Structure formats: C-alpha cells, structure tokens
Amino acid sequence: MSEKQKAVALRFFEEADRGITPVELLSPGFTAYFNGVPPMDTAAFDELETSMRTAFSDIRHRIEGVVAKDNDVAVRLIFEASHTGDFMGVLPSGTRVAVDGSAFLRIAEDKIATLWGFLDQLALMQQIGGLPTPSQVR
C-alpha cells in the first residue's frame, strides 16, 4: 500500500514542477501547514503556489528521498528555481536558488488530506539577497 501513497506524493511534486497546483490530488478537506502562516485549505494553498510561481520561475523540486509507511509519506527535497519576481519585498535578483526542504503528506483514498511543508527560509532569503549571509556580517 505504501508504494501507492509514494506515487501520489511524487505526482504532486511533478505537477507542481509543471506549474500546476494539482488540486485533483487534494482531498475535499485538504489542509496545508507551512512555517509562519496559518493552516491553508485548497484555495489558500493555490494562492500560495501562484505567488511562488510569480516570484520564482522554472521551479523544480529535486526529490532526494521518499519514505512511506501506511498512509504517511515523507519527502526530502531541494527546491530549485530562479528568482524572477518580487518575493517578500525582495526585488527580482535573477539568482538561481537551491534550498533544502521536506514535506510530510497524509494520503487518504488516493488523495492528499494533509501536507506539512518545510523550506529553509533563511537560506532562501540569503540566496536572493534579502538577508546577509554569515560571511557578509563579519
């Protein structure tokens, strides 16, 4: 059964990499959780995805590892994209970013019921010039 859940999770990221919020893979009561923002339903998650695609082009989630048990799937990834739009007040830098991330998905009836996403936001902001790196502070 876990292989089927892994396939749903991987398809989710494949669709996202194609620039599509894969709403057909989300359950009716879908909830997403990300650091620093309130829980999101499907509509709010779609808005977040749209804002990310506005700030970053050619987004790719490079999957580094996937583990599944029962209905839970853990994904270790690297978020790669080019900073081509305003992001949190930081003007486009054109920088290609590569940021560590992870996602934990609960799959129910072949749909994603819950998503917990984590992205190294400090590294992201440093790479686009929104915050200084440790070497710049010295």
C-alpha positions in Angstrom: 0.0 0.0 0.0 2.8 2.4 0.7 4.0 2.4 -2.9 0.7 3.7 -4.0 1.0 6.6 -1.5 4.5 7.3 -2.6 3.2 7.6 -6.2 0.6 10.1 -5.2 3.2 12.2 -3.4 5.6 12.1 -6.3 2.9 13.0 -8.8 2.0 16.0 -6.6 5.6 17.4 -7.0 5.7 16.5 -10.7 2.5 18.5 -11.3 3.9 21.4 -9.2 7.1 21.4 -11.3 4.9 21.8 -14.4 3.4 25.0 -13.0 0.1 23.4 -11.9 -1.4 23.3 -8.5 -2.6 19.7 -8.5 -6.0 20.2 -6.9 -7.3 16.9 -8.3 -4.8 15.2 -6.0 -6.1 17.1 -2.9 -9.0 15.7 -0.8 -12.1 17.8 -0.1 -10.9 18.6 3.4 -7.3 19.2 2.5 -5.2 21.3 4.9 -1.6 22.5 4.3 0.7 23.7 7.1 3.8 25.8 6.5 6.1 27.6 9.0 4.9 31.1 9.8 1.5 31.0 8.1 -2.0 29.9 9.3 -3.3 26.5 8.1 -4.5 26.6 4.5 -7.4 25.0 2.6 -7.2 24.2 -1.1 -8.0 27.8 -2.2 -5.4 29.4 0.1 -2.8 26.7 -0.9 -3.4 27.5 -4.6 -2.9 31.2 -3.9 0.4 30.4 -2.1 1.5 28.3 -5.1 0.5 31.1 -7.5 2.5 33.7 -5.5 5.6 31.4 -5.5 5.3 30.9 -9.3 5.1 34.7 -9.6 8.3 35.2 -7.6 10.2 32.2 -8.9 10.3 30.8 -12.4 11.4 27.3 -13.6 10.6 25.8 -10.2 11.8 22.3 -9.7 11.5 20.0 -6.6 14.6 17.7 -6.8 13.5 14.7 -4.8 16.3 13.3 -2.7 14.4 10.7 -0.8 11.0 9.3 -0.1 9.8 7.1 2.7 6.3 5.8 3.3 4.5 3.9 6.0 0.8 3.2 5.9 -0.8 6.5 4.8 2.1 8.8 5.6 4.8 9.8 3.1 8.0 11.8 3.9 9.8 13.5 1.1 13.3 15.1 1.3 13.8 17.6 -1.5 15.8 20.5 -2.8 13.7 23.5 -4.1 15.3 24.9 -7.1 14.1 28.0 -9.0 15.2 31.4 -10.5 14.2 34.5 -8.5 12.5 36.5 -11.3 9.7 38.3 -9.4 9.2 40.2 -6.1 9.3 37.9 -3.1 8.5 39.2 0.4 9.7 42.7 -0.6 12.9 41.5 -2.3 13.1 42.6 -5.9 14.0 40.0 -8.6 17.7 39.1 -8.4 17.8 36.6 -11.2 19.6 34.3 -8.8 19.1 30.5 -9.2 18.4 29.2 -5.7 18.7 25.7 -4.3 17.1 25.3 -0.9 16.7 22.2 1.3 13.1 21.3 2.2 10.9 18.4 3.3 7.3 17.5 3.1 5.1 15.2 5.0 1.9 14.1 3.4 -1.0 12.1 4.7 -2.8 10.2 1.9 -6.4 9.1 2.3 -8.4 7.4 -0.5 -5.6 8.2 -3.1 -5.8 11.9 -2.3 -3.6 14.2 -0.2 -5.5 15.0 3.0 -2.7 16.9 4.8 0.6 18.5 3.8 3.2 19.7 6.2 5.9 21.6 4.2 9.2 22.9 5.4 11.7 25.0 3.5 14.9 26.6 4.7 13.5 30.1 4.5 16.7 31.6 5.9 18.8 30.1 3.1 16.2 31.2 0.6 16.3 34.8 1.8 20.1 34.8 1.9 20.4 33.4 -1.7 18.1 36.1 -3.1 19.8 38.9 -1.2 17.0 39.6 1.3 19.3 38.8 4.3 23.0 38.8 4.7 25.0 35.6 4.8 27.2 34.9 7.8 30.3 35.9 5.7 28.7 39.2 4.9 28.1 40.0 8.5 31.8 39.7 9.6 
